[in-house]
Amino acid sequence: MTLVSWHFDHSAEVHFTVVDRSVHGTGVGTAMMRAVASDVRARGAALLQVKTLGASSPDPNYDRTRHFYQKMGFLPLEETDLWDEQTPCLIMVMPLV
């Protein structure tokens, strides 16, 4: 399951993704993210964004999440205190052009 929103005509954001842990590593998440990227690209987006917990707050689950996003082509852009100082937000972007 994925929830995507648009900020501008050229950029979309993945707000929410869920892949059952029992199928992690089977390609389900990869297929889902590829489908999302393909869809927003076809609708005119040049950038796809995702926000996740930043590495300055160590958590093995989010280490795997960040690794997955990087494997999909997302690049770290900025780590901010958008959520709060104890919950660093890593903004990652995927160029779609």
Protein Blocks (a to p, Z undefined) as FASTA:
>chain_A
ZZdddfbfkbccdfbdcddfklgonlmmmmmmmmmmmmmmmnopabdcdddddfklgcfk
lmmmmmmmmmnopacfbdcfklomklccddddddfZZ
